[in-house]
Every structure is written in C-alpha cells, then in structure tokens.
Amino acid sequence: MEPSGHPVPTTRKATATLLPELHPGRAEALLFDWDGTLVDSQYANYRAMADALAPYGVTLDQEWFDARTGLSSADLVRTLAQTPGTRPDLPAEEIVADRDRRFLADAAAIRVHPQVAEVVHAHHGRLPMAVASGGTRLVIETTLRHLPYRGLFTALVTRDDVRRGKPAPDIFLTAADALAVPPGRCLVYEDSDEGIEAARAAGMAVIDVRPVTGRA
C-alpha cells in the first residue's frame, strides 16, 4: 500500500515485525492520530458520546458516528445539531465535558493497535514523532498513563491547541512546527477521511491505517 499524498520511497530496513505497508520510507518525522490509529478506542468513544447525548433526547447512530471519527467531539456535536430531527441548541461544551468524564472512567481498558505501536517503537530515537489528534489533551494524557507509549513522543498536539480541527490542516502543521520539521518531510498515520484530508491540506504524505487495523 502506497501512502496517500506525496510518495515516500522505502529506503530504511524495516524491523522483522513492522508491516511493509506501514514503513515510513524517507520521512523525517512521524505524526500519529490518536483514536483509531494509535489506540483502539472506537467503541469506547461511541458509547461515551451516546450516553452523554441521551439526556438531551438524542439517540446516536453508531454508523453515523463511525463515519465522522476525524471530527473532534465538539465539532461532532455541532454537526449533529445541524441534522434534521435533532434539536439545534445542543450545548456542545457541556456534552463534551460529560463525554470526557464517561470515557476517562474506562481509560484503563483502552488498548493499542499493535501494528501501529510497532512503528512507534521501531522508530523511537531514530525519528522525531508527535501525536496530532482531534481529541482533548486531558483525555489523551490520562489514557497515555495506561499504555506503553509514555515518553516516546516529542510533542502532543490536540484540538485544544488550534483554532480549527480536522479536516483543516492546523493540527498537523502545529505538530510539524513543534518537531521543527518542514511539513513536506512529515508522514502522517491516520484512520479517518477527515484526518487524511487534513494531512493532504498540510502538504504531508499520509498512510491510511484502516486496512491494517481492520476498519477498511
């Protein structure tokens, strides 16, 4: 599988367990989405959001939710409020705060995607790496405590750090700046259409991990 966007030729020797389709080639920095890419949190995120919306009379369809995983929680609530049949005055900040509380209660149950984790461990100390996520800093930092990713990333950029979330390129551009690597030399690992669009808008190569993690 070739990365979407700018081609990244393969020159480094992959480790024995690193899948060739995830190899970073000549990239000089690696940027990773969080939910669905580094961690398998899809159902936990859905359940937390569905439960947070229920008091407002909203039944969240999982297929609808799964198709918008690249959006931040706040942007997802705002998008939902614009759909026919849903009350337009949904309080996004309150709902997101409740969603985060519910999600954090189960943070210890979140697991890594082992194929993507191998990329991180294989290139730690060799390439600068950052988490570039549409999630919140509190949720990611709390979940990190339970996972074997601690200390492996140079930077963490979240939706809290930028004006626009994905599919705008802001998160990835901010992460590249934090690593002091030009955007065109960065490679993004993503699992959502919005994230892939954001990476391309940032002028970065991108690998869609969904065929590997089972969400293709």
Secondary structure, 3 states (H helix, E strand, C coil): CCCECCCCCCCCCCCCCCCHHHCCCCCCEEEECCECCCEECHHHHHHHHHHHHHHHCCCCCHHHHHCCCCCCHHHHHHHHHCCCCCCCCCCHHHHHHHHHHHHHHCHHHCEECHHHHHHHHHHCCCCCEEEECCCCHHHHHHHHCCCCCCCCCCEEECHHHCCCCCCCCHHHHHHHHHHCCCHHHEEEEECCHHHHHHHHHCCCEEEECHHHHCCC
